[in-house]
Amino acid sequence: MTQTPHTIVKTLVLLPFLLFLSGCADRIHYGTIFQGAPQEVAANSAANKPDTELQDTEPEMCLDQELNALNQTGLWNDPYPPMSFDPTENVSFDFPVVLNKQVEMYIHFFQNDFREQFAHWLQRAAAYMPMMETALAEAGLPKDLVYLAMIESGYNPLACSRSMAVGLWQFMEGTGSQYNLEIDKYVDERRDPEKSTQAAATFLADLYKEFGDWHLAVAAYNGGPGKIRNGLSKYGVNNFWELASKDYLALETKRYVPKLIAALIIAKQPEKFGFTQLVYHTPQRYDVITVNPGMGLDAVALLANSSTDKIKQLNHELRQNRTPPNVTDYEVKIPYGTAALAMKNMPRLHATVTTAYKTHKIGKKDTLTSVCALYDVNKTTLLKANNLQGGKLNFGQNLRIPYNSIAYQLLPENIAKTKAANHDNLVMHQVKPGETVSRISKLYSVPPDLIMSWNNLKNVKAVKTGQQLALYIDQRDAIGTGEKTSRIDLEKIAGLEKNPKLVFLKAEKRKTHITEIRATDSYASYNVQDGDTLYTISQRFSASTSEIKKWNNLKSDLIYPGDVLKLKKA
């Protein structure tokens, strides 16, 4: 498929055109991108909702100056004088390469005014090229098409154009959906490197199948197949360069082909064009685990002993920093080699509701009432969160807005095992400023020693503000009293069957007593009191805990104040 290039002369003929570019050179920065494929925008779609993670950097790209310089190169199908050297010598291509004034303009552009940014693209390419080349080869396409992603997005999976094209391959939402990319308020698979590459390969294969020419196919990728199809018919031409010479295609579309050719010429031999000492990014490697719907990426990071930022980098398709809540489960990427650790940590993961804060800057028309309505917060809460006495707000003032947030932690392994067996009586308490173990024990009517045992605390002072404590209790009404009592299972949870002192005690402890025994064959009835456990009852009545469970068909050791137990008469 390689096309023999014209031999051309190295000359300063482009200097006048490059002067148009010099005015914007100081505004070019790392991370900027060119405009992507102007496929039709779907109005009011999920993808067009605000997405703060996307990087809209086109204003820094000097597109107008670039196109002005390109416009000065003259006709697109003119013969071109020879150069003193062939920049394609000793390099193989599987994409058809031609050399003309437009291609040369971009070679000079990348070498000079856009040099720093192009070097950054070359370095970042290494992270995605192996995966892209494999996908293109499996689809039977030229591997050189990997450089299409370079001029589309600069290999930035979060790139967004003015026309809302997104991702490495700059798909519009309609085209992305057509090629099986899921796009909704939770997920945007245009931002997923692998899935968007598969979609791009299928799209490019369809375009080549229609036009039978790679120049026309990539022009159609940018400008739309209908535009190219109609142009060929209207002017009776059969190649891109003849079509580009007509007053038909937008310059943004015409630039696409020479820009791609110039990019792949340099990228295949960067040293020849002065790009040395490049630090190439490492190809992405990762493991995949299946997690629950709605799981935060901070929780995934905790499972894999990684950082939230790293998990986000591996899962750019997740728009809300959590897995979609509308699925049964979700495959999430984690750092390579951490799958076994993550699966081991999964049973230990515990979520609690906590309070977080966002900031609101007071505008000219803001009032306490309007701010409360905006964030669905009552006035008292908002005033307390900001230590305000009255409702007067000042322009420019920053307010702390409290809201419920999910916090995750890994429970110690011994507690995690207990949690799995007794999930219905686990309460997580976040230590507040000034709280002590003693104060928390009174709040939950649980002895301090028990709190220390459950949380492996060495002493009563070993708690800090914000720390999460696991408390194995369950508040319920005592039968017939309306009082709040707690249930615990000493034998299973704390392993304290030999230490009857560490039992639940209420502030007003009542003496354990045997109710009036009613004869039922060989059994007597006993009303469970506050502080009773199967162990203490078994000791009192000279029976084993297993016997009491058998007599009462108990599947666990949990008992509650007010329960009636059958006990065998002596």
C-alpha positions as CSV (number, residue, x, y, z in Angstrom):
1,M,0.0,0.0,0.0
2,T,3.1,2.2,0.2
3,Q,3.1,5.0,-2.4
4,T,6.5,6.1,-3.8
5,P,7.0,9.8,-2.7
6,H,8.1,12.6,-5.0
7,T,11.7,13.7,-4.4
8,I,11.7,17.2,-3.1
9,V,14.1,20.0,-2.2
10,K,14.8,21.1,1.3
11,T,14.1,24.8,1.1
12,L,13.0,27.8,3.1
13,V,10.0,28.3,0.9
14,L,7.7,27.8,3.9
15,L,9.3,30.6,6.0
16,P,6.6,33.1,5.0
17,F,3.9,30.7,6.1
18,L,5.6,29.9,9.4
19,L,5.5,33.6,10.3
20,F,1.8,33.3,10.6
21,L,2.4,30.7,13.3
22,S,5.0,32.6,15.3
23,G,2.4,34.9,16.8
24,C,0.8,32.0,18.8
25,A,3.9,30.0,19.7
26,D,4.1,31.4,23.2
27,R,0.5,30.3,23.9
28,I,1.2,26.6,23.2
29,H,1.4,24.5,26.3
30,Y,1.6,20.8,27.3
31,G,-1.6,18.9,27.2
32,T,-3.2,20.9,24.4
33,I,-5.1,19.2,21.5
34,F,-6.4,19.8,18.0
35,Q,-10.0,19.8,17.1
36,G,-11.5,16.4,16.5
37,A,-13.9,15.0,14.0
38,P,-16.9,17.3,13.4
39,Q,-19.5,14.6,13.3
40,E,-23.1,15.7,14.1
41,V,-23.7,16.8,17.7
42,A,-26.7,15.1,19.4
43,A,-28.6,17.9,21.2
44,N,-29.4,17.6,24.9
45,S,-27.6,14.2,25.1
46,A,-26.0,12.6,28.1
47,A,-22.6,13.2,26.7
48,N,-23.2,16.9,26.3
49,K,-23.9,17.4,30.0
50,P,-21.2,19.2,31.9
51,D,-18.2,17.0,32.4
52,T,-15.5,18.7,34.5
53,E,-12.9,16.1,33.8
54,L,-12.8,16.7,30.1
55,Q,-9.9,18.9,28.9
56,D,-11.0,21.5,26.4
57,T,-7.8,23.1,25.4
58,E,-8.4,24.2,21.8
59,P,-8.1,27.9,22.5
60,E,-4.4,27.3,23.1
61,M,-3.9,25.5,19.8
62,C,-3.7,28.5,17.5
63,L,-6.0,26.7,15.0
64,D,-6.7,29.9,13.1
65,Q,-3.0,30.7,12.6
66,E,-2.3,27.1,11.6
67,L,-5.1,27.1,9.0
68,N,-4.0,30.5,7.7
69,A,-0.4,29.2,7.1
70,L,-1.8,26.1,5.4
71,N,-4.0,28.2,3.1
72,Q,-0.9,30.0,1.9
73,T,0.6,26.8,0.5
74,G,-1.4,27.1,-2.7
75,L,-3.2,24.5,-4.7
76,W,-3.4,21.1,-3.3
77,N,-2.8,19.1,-6.5
78,D,0.1,21.2,-7.9
79,P,3.3,19.5,-8.9
80,Y,6.0,20.1,-6.2
81,P,9.7,20.9,-6.8
82,P,12.2,18.2,-5.6
83,M,14.0,18.4,-2.2
84,S,17.6,17.7,-1.5
85,F,16.7,14.8,0.7
86,D,13.8,12.3,1.0
87,P,12.4,12.3,4.6
88,T,10.9,8.9,4.0
89,E,14.1,7.2,3.0
90,N,14.8,3.9,4.7
91,V,11.4,4.0,6.5
92,S,8.5,1.7,5.7
93,F,4.9,2.8,5.8
94,D,1.7,0.9,5.5
95,F,-0.3,4.1,5.0
96,P,0.1,5.8,1.6
97,V,2.6,8.7,2.0
98,V,2.9,11.6,-0.4
99,L,5.1,14.6,-0.1
100,N,3.8,18.0,-1.1
101,K,3.7,21.6,0.1
102,Q,1.0,20.9,2.6
103,V,2.9,17.9,4.1
104,E,6.1,19.9,4.3
105,M,4.3,22.8,6.0
106,Y,3.3,20.4,8.8
107,I,6.7,18.9,9.1
108,H,8.2,22.3,9.7
109,F,5.4,23.2,12.0
110,F,6.0,20.2,14.2
111,Q,9.7,20.8,14.2
112,N,9.5,24.5,15.1
113,D,6.6,26.3,16.6
114,F,4.8,23.2,17.8
115,R,8.0,21.4,18.8
116,E,7.5,21.1,22.6
117,Q,3.9,19.9,22.2
118,F,4.8,17.4,19.5
119,A,7.6,16.0,21.7
120,H,5.0,15.5,24.5
121,W,2.8,13.6,22.1
122,L,5.6,11.3,21.0
123,Q,6.3,10.5,24.7
124,R,2.7,9.8,25.5
125,A,2.1,7.7,22.4
126,A,4.1,4.8,24.0
127,A,1.4,4.3,26.6
128,Y,-1.2,3.4,24.0
129,M,0.6,2.3,20.8
130,P,1.1,-1.4,21.6
131,M,-2.6,-1.8,22.3
132,M,-3.7,0.2,19.3
133,E,-1.4,-1.5,16.9
134,T,-2.7,-4.9,18.0
135,A,-6.3,-3.8,17.5
136,L,-5.6,-2.4,14.1
137,A,-3.7,-5.4,13.0
138,E,-6.5,-7.8,14.2
139,A,-8.9,-5.7,12.1
140,G,-6.6,-6.0,9.0
141,L,-5.9,-2.2,9.0
142,P,-2.6,-0.3,8.6
143,K,-0.8,0.0,11.9
144,D,0.2,3.5,10.9
145,L,-3.3,4.6,11.7
146,V,-2.2,4.7,15.3
147,Y,-1.0,8.3,14.5
148,L,-4.5,9.3,13.7
149,A,-5.1,9.4,17.4
150,M,-2.1,11.6,17.7
151,I,-3.5,14.4,15.5
152,E,-7.0,13.8,16.9
153,S,-6.3,14.0,20.6
154,G,-2.5,14.0,21.2
155,Y,-3.2,10.6,22.9
156,N,-5.3,12.3,25.6
157,P,-8.3,10.1,26.6
158,L,-10.0,13.1,28.2
159,A,-9.6,15.4,25.2
160,C,-12.7,17.3,24.1
161,S,-13.1,19.4,21.0
162,R,-15.3,22.5,20.5
163,S,-17.9,20.3,18.8
164,M,-17.9,17.9,21.8
165,A,-15.9,15.1,20.2
166,V,-14.3,13.1,23.1
167,G,-11.5,10.7,23.8
168,L,-8.4,9.4,22.1
169,W,-10.2,9.0,18.8
170,Q,-12.5,12.0,19.2
171,F,-15.9,10.4,18.7
172,M,-19.1,12.4,18.6
173,E,-21.8,10.9,20.7
174,G,-23.9,9.7,17.8
175,T,-21.1,8.0,16.0
176,G,-19.8,6.5,19.2
177,S,-23.2,5.0,20.0
178,Q,-23.4,3.7,16.4
179,Y,-20.2,1.8,17.0
180,N,-21.4,0.3,20.3
181,L,-19.8,2.8,22.8
182,E,-21.9,3.2,25.9
183,I,-22.5,6.8,26.7
184,D,-24.8,8.0,29.6
185,K,-24.5,10.0,32.7
186,Y,-22.4,7.3,34.5
187,V,-20.2,6.0,31.7
188,D,-18.6,7.4,28.6
189,E,-16.8,4.7,26.8
190,R,-15.3,7.2,24.3
191,R,-12.9,7.8,27.1
192,D,-12.0,4.2,27.4
193,P,-8.7,3.6,25.4
194,E,-9.4,-0.1,24.5
195,K,-13.1,0.2,23.7
196,S,-12.8,3.4,21.7
197,T,-9.9,1.9,19.8
198,Q,-12.0,-1.1,18.8
199,A,-14.8,1.3,17.7
200,A,-12.3,3.4,15.7
201,A,-10.9,0.4,14.0
202,T,-14.4,-0.8,13.0
203,F,-15.3,2.7,11.8
204,L,-12.1,3.1,9.7
205,A,-12.7,-0.3,8.2
206,D,-16.2,0.7,7.1
207,L,-14.9,3.9,5.6
208,Y,-12.1,2.1,3.6
209,K,-14.6,-0.4,2.4
210,E,-16.7,2.4,1.0
211,F,-14.0,4.6,-0.5
212,G,-11.2,2.1,-1.3
213,D,-8.6,4.8,-0.5
214,W,-7.0,5.6,2.8
215,H,-6.7,9.4,2.2
216,L,-10.4,9.6,1.5
217,A,-11.2,7.3,4.4
218,V,-9.4,9.4,7.0
219,A,-10.8,12.6,5.5
220,A,-14.3,11.0,5.9
221,Y,-13.4,10.1,9.5
222,N,-13.0,13.8,10.1
223,G,-15.5,15.4,7.8
224,G,-18.1,12.7,7.6
225,P,-18.6,10.0,4.9
226,G,-21.6,11.9,3.4
227,K,-19.5,15.0,2.8
228,I,-16.8,13.0,1.0
229,R,-19.3,10.9,-0.9
230,N,-21.2,13.9,-2.2
231,G,-17.9,15.8,-3.1
232,L,-16.6,12.9,-5.2
233,S,-19.9,12.7,-7.1
234,K,-20.3,16.5,-7.5
235,Y,-16.8,17.1,-9.0
236,G,-16.3,13.7,-10.7
237,V,-13.0,13.1,-9.0
238,N,-11.7,9.9,-7.4
239,N,-8.9,10.9,-5.0
240,F,-8.5,13.2,-2.0
241,W,-6.0,15.7,-3.5
242,E,-8.2,16.4,-6.4
243,L,-11.2,16.9,-4.1
244,A,-9.1,19.1,-1.8
245,S,-8.2,21.4,-4.7
246,K,-11.9,22.3,-5.1
247,D,-13.7,24.9,-3.1
248,Y,-15.7,22.3,-1.3
249,L,-14.1,20.8,1.8
250,A,-13.5,22.9,4.9
251,L,-9.9,23.7,5.5
252,E,-10.2,21.9,8.9
253,T,-11.0,18.7,7.0
254,K,-8.4,19.2,4.2
255,R,-5.6,19.7,6.7
256,Y,-6.3,16.3,8.2
257,V,-4.5,14.2,5.6
258,P,-1.3,16.1,5.3
259,K,-1.1,16.6,9.0
260,L,-1.4,12.8,9.5
261,I,1.3,12.1,6.9
262,A,3.7,14.6,8.5
263,A,3.0,13.3,12.0
264,L,3.8,9.6,11.0
265,I,6.9,10.6,9.0
266,I,8.4,12.3,12.1
267,A,7.1,9.8,14.6
268,K,8.7,6.9,12.9
269,Q,12.2,8.6,13.0
270,P,12.1,11.3,15.6
271,E,15.9,11.6,15.9
272,K,16.2,12.6,12.2
273,F,14.0,15.6,12.9
274,G,15.7,16.7,16.1
275,F,13.5,15.0,18.7
276,T,16.0,13.4,21.1
277,Q,16.2,12.6,24.8
278,L,12.5,11.7,24.8
279,V,11.2,10.0,28.0
280,Y,8.5,7.6,26.7
281,H,5.6,6.7,28.8
282,T,5.1,3.1,30.0
283,P,2.5,1.0,28.2
284,Q,-0.6,0.5,30.3
285,R,-0.9,-2.8,32.1
286,Y,-3.6,-3.6,34.6
287,D,-5.7,-6.2,36.3
288,V,-9.5,-6.4,36.2
289,I,-11.8,-7.2,39.1
290,T,-15.6,-7.3,39.3
291,V,-17.1,-5.0,42.0
292,N,-20.6,-4.0,43.1
293,P,-22.6,-1.2,41.4
294,G,-22.1,2.3,42.8
295,M,-18.7,1.6,44.3
296,G,-16.5,4.7,44.7
297,L,-13.1,4.6,43.1
298,D,-11.6,5.5,46.5
299,A,-13.0,2.2,47.7
300,V,-11.4,0.4,44.7
301,A,-8.1,2.1,45.5
302,L,-8.4,0.9,49.1
303,L,-8.9,-2.7,47.9
304,A,-5.8,-2.5,45.7
305,N,-3.7,-0.5,48.1
306,S,-3.4,2.2,45.4
307,S,-4.4,5.8,45.0
308,T,-7.7,7.2,43.8
309,D,-5.9,9.2,41.1
310,K,-4.3,6.0,39.8
311,I,-7.7,4.2,39.7
312,K,-9.2,7.1,37.9
313,Q,-6.4,7.1,35.3
314,L,-7.2,3.4,34.6
315,N,-10.9,4.0,34.4
316,H,-11.4,7.2,32.5
317,E,-14.8,6.0,31.2
318,L,-16.4,6.4,34.7
319,R,-17.8,10.0,34.7
320,Q,-18.8,10.1,38.4
321,N,-15.8,8.5,40.1
322,R,-17.9,5.4,40.9
323,T,-19.1,2.4,39.1
324,P,-22.6,2.7,37.5
325,P,-25.4,2.1,40.0
326,N,-27.7,0.8,37.3
327,V,-25.8,-2.5,36.7
328,T,-25.6,-5.7,38.6
329,D,-21.8,-5.6,38.7
330,Y,-18.9,-3.8,36.9
331,E,-15.5,-4.8,35.8
332,V,-13.0,-2.2,37.0
333,K,-9.3,-1.8,36.2
334,I,-6.7,-1.8,39.0
335,P,-2.9,-1.6,38.9
336,Y,-1.2,-4.7,37.4
337,G,-0.5,-7.4,39.9
338,T,-3.0,-6.3,42.6
339,A,-6.0,-8.5,41.8
340,A,-5.2,-11.1,44.4
341,L,-4.8,-8.5,47.1
342,A,-8.0,-6.7,46.1
343,M,-10.0,-9.9,46.2
344,K,-8.5,-10.8,49.6
345,N,-9.5,-7.3,50.9
346,M,-13.0,-7.4,49.5
347,P,-14.7,-9.0,52.6
348,R,-13.0,-6.4,54.8
349,L,-14.4,-3.4,52.9
350,H,-16.9,-1.4,54.9
351,A,-18.7,1.8,53.9
352,T,-20.1,4.4,56.3
353,V,-22.0,7.6,55.7
354,T,-20.0,10.6,56.8
355,T,-20.2,14.4,56.4
356,A,-18.1,16.2,53.7
357,Y,-18.1,19.8,52.6
358,K,-18.1,21.7,49.4
359,T,-17.6,25.4,48.9
360,H,-20.0,28.0,47.6
361,K,-18.9,31.5,46.8
362,I,-21.6,34.1,47.5
363,G,-22.9,35.9,44.4
364,K,-24.6,39.3,44.3
365,K,-28.1,37.8,44.3
366,D,-27.4,35.0,46.8
367,T,-29.4,34.9,50.1
368,L,-29.3,32.4,52.9
369,T,-32.7,31.1,51.7
370,S,-31.5,30.7,48.1
371,V,-28.3,28.9,49.1
372,C,-30.2,26.5,51.3
373,A,-32.6,25.8,48.5
374,L,-29.8,25.2,46.0
375,Y,-28.1,22.6,48.2
376,D,-31.1,21.3,50.1
377,V,-29.7,22.3,53.5
378,N,-31.7,23.8,56.3
379,K,-30.7,27.2,57.6
380,T,-29.6,26.1,61.1
381,T,-27.2,23.5,59.7
382,L,-25.7,25.9,57.3
383,L,-25.2,28.6,60.0
384,K,-23.6,26.1,62.4
385,A,-21.3,24.7,59.7
386,N,-20.0,28.2,59.1
387,N,-20.0,29.5,62.7
388,L,-22.5,32.2,61.7
389,Q,-24.8,33.9,64.1
390,G,-27.1,35.7,61.7
391,G,-28.3,35.2,58.1
392,K,-26.5,38.1,56.5
393,L,-24.2,37.0,53.7
394,N,-21.4,39.1,52.1
395,F,-20.6,39.1,48.3
396,G,-17.6,37.0,47.6
397,Q,-17.9,35.1,50.9
398,N,-17.1,31.4,50.9
399,L,-19.6,29.1,52.6
400,R,-19.0,25.5,53.7
401,I,-21.8,23.4,52.4
402,P,-22.2,20.1,54.3
403,Y,-23.4,17.0,52.5
404,N,-23.5,13.2,53.1
405,S,-20.6,11.3,51.7
406,I,-19.6,7.7,51.7
407,A,-16.3,6.9,53.4
408,Y,-14.6,3.5,53.1
409,Q,-12.2,1.6,55.3
410,L,-10.8,-1.9,55.6
411,L,-11.7,-3.6,58.8
412,P,-9.1,-5.7,60.6
413,E,-9.3,-9.3,59.4
414,N,-10.7,-10.7,62.6
415,I,-13.4,-8.1,62.7
416,A,-14.2,-8.6,59.0
417,K,-14.8,-12.3,59.7
418,T,-17.2,-11.4,62.5
419,K,-18.9,-8.8,60.2
420,A,-19.5,-11.5,57.7
421,A,-21.2,-13.7,60.3
422,N,-22.9,-10.9,62.2
423,H,-23.5,-8.2,59.6
424,D,-26.8,-7.3,61.1
425,N,-25.3,-6.0,64.4
426,L,-22.3,-4.0,63.2
427,V,-22.3,-0.3,63.7
428,M,-19.5,2.0,62.6
429,H,-18.9,5.1,64.8
430,Q,-16.7,7.9,63.6
431,V,-14.9,9.5,66.5
432,K,-15.8,13.2,66.9
433,P,-13.6,15.9,68.3
434,G,-13.3,15.5,72.1
435,E,-14.8,12.0,72.2
436,T,-13.2,9.3,74.3
437,V,-13.7,5.6,74.5
438,S,-15.5,6.1,77.8
439,R,-17.9,8.7,76.3
440,I,-18.6,6.4,73.3
441,S,-19.2,3.5,75.7
442,K,-21.9,5.4,77.5
443,L,-23.5,6.6,74.2
444,Y,-23.9,2.9,73.1
445,S,-24.2,1.4,76.6
446,V,-21.2,-0.8,75.9
447,P,-18.3,-1.4,78.3
448,P,-15.1,0.4,77.3
449,D,-13.2,-2.9,77.5
450,L,-15.4,-4.4,74.8
451,I,-14.9,-1.4,72.4
452,M,-11.1,-1.9,72.9
453,S,-11.4,-5.6,72.2
454,W,-13.4,-5.2,69.0
455,N,-11.0,-2.6,67.6
456,N,-7.7,-3.9,68.9
457,L,-7.1,-0.8,70.9
458,K,-4.1,-0.9,73.3
459,N,-5.6,1.6,75.7
460,V,-8.6,3.9,76.2
461,K,-6.7,6.9,74.9
462,A,-5.8,5.2,71.6
463,V,-8.5,6.9,69.5
464,K,-8.3,9.9,67.2
465,T,-10.8,12.3,65.7
466,G,-12.2,10.9,62.5
467,Q,-11.2,7.3,63.4
468,Q,-13.8,4.6,62.6
469,L,-14.7,2.2,65.4
470,A,-16.5,-1.1,64.8
471,L,-19.3,-1.6,67.4
472,Y,-21.2,-4.9,67.3
473,I,-24.5,-3.9,68.7
474,D,-28.0,-3.6,67.6
475,Q,-30.5,-1.1,69.1
476,R,-34.0,-2.5,69.5
477,D,-36.8,-2.1,71.9
478,A,-36.8,-4.4,74.9
479,I,-40.0,-6.4,74.9
480,G,-42.7,-4.8,77.0
481,T,-40.4,-2.0,78.3
482,G,-39.9,0.4,75.3
483,E,-36.3,0.8,76.5
484,K,-33.4,0.7,74.1
485,T,-31.2,-2.2,74.7
486,S,-28.2,-3.8,72.9
487,R,-27.5,-7.4,71.9
488,I,-24.0,-8.8,71.7
489,D,-22.6,-12.2,71.2
490,L,-19.5,-12.6,73.4
491,E,-18.6,-16.1,72.4
492,K,-18.5,-15.3,68.6
493,I,-17.5,-11.7,68.4
494,A,-15.1,-11.1,71.2
495,G,-14.1,-14.6,72.1
496,L,-14.8,-13.8,75.7
497,E,-16.7,-16.9,76.8
498,K,-14.2,-17.3,79.6
499,N,-14.6,-13.7,80.8
500,P,-18.2,-13.1,82.0
501,K,-17.2,-9.7,83.3
502,L,-17.2,-8.3,79.8
503,V,-20.9,-8.5,79.2
504,F,-23.3,-5.8,78.2
505,L,-24.4,-3.7,81.2
506,K,-27.0,-1.0,81.2
507,A,-26.5,2.2,83.3
508,E,-29.3,1.0,85.6
509,K,-28.5,-2.7,85.9
510,R,-31.2,-5.0,87.0
511,K,-30.6,-8.2,88.8
512,T,-31.0,-11.3,86.8
513,H,-33.9,-13.4,88.0
514,I,-35.8,-16.5,87.2
515,T,-39.4,-16.0,86.2
516,E,-42.0,-18.2,87.6
517,I,-41.5,-21.6,86.1
518,R,-44.4,-23.2,84.4
519,A,-44.4,-26.9,84.0
520,T,-44.1,-28.1,80.4
521,D,-43.1,-31.7,80.7
522,S,-39.5,-31.6,81.7
523,Y,-38.8,-27.9,80.7
524,A,-39.0,-24.6,82.6
525,S,-39.3,-21.1,81.0
526,Y,-36.8,-18.3,81.5
527,N,-37.1,-14.7,80.5
528,V,-33.8,-13.3,79.2
529,Q,-32.7,-10.2,81.1
530,D,-30.3,-7.4,80.3
531,G,-26.7,-8.6,80.5
532,D,-27.6,-12.3,79.9
533,T,-25.6,-14.3,77.5
534,L,-25.9,-18.0,76.6
535,Y,-22.7,-18.6,78.6
536,T,-23.9,-16.9,81.8
537,I,-27.3,-18.7,81.6
538,S,-25.6,-22.0,80.9
539,Q,-23.4,-21.6,84.0
540,R,-26.3,-20.6,86.2
541,F,-28.4,-23.6,85.1
542,S,-25.6,-26.1,84.8
543,A,-26.2,-26.7,81.1
544,S,-23.9,-26.2,78.0
545,T,-24.6,-23.5,75.5
546,S,-25.0,-26.1,72.8
547,E,-27.7,-27.8,74.8
548,I,-29.6,-24.5,75.3
549,K,-29.4,-23.8,71.6
550,K,-30.7,-27.3,70.8
551,W,-33.6,-27.0,73.2
552,N,-34.7,-23.7,71.7
553,N,-33.8,-24.4,68.0
554,L,-31.3,-21.5,68.0
555,K,-29.1,-21.2,65.0
556,S,-26.8,-18.7,66.6
557,D,-25.7,-17.6,70.1
558,L,-27.6,-14.3,69.9
559,I,-30.3,-13.7,72.5
560,Y,-32.2,-10.6,73.5
561,P,-33.7,-9.2,76.6
562,G,-37.3,-10.4,76.8
563,D,-36.7,-13.6,74.9
564,V,-38.2,-16.7,76.6
565,L,-35.9,-19.8,76.7
566,K,-36.8,-23.3,77.5
567,L,-34.5,-24.8,80.1
568,K,-34.5,-28.5,81.1
569,K,-35.3,-29.1,84.7
570,A,-32.6,-30.6,86.8
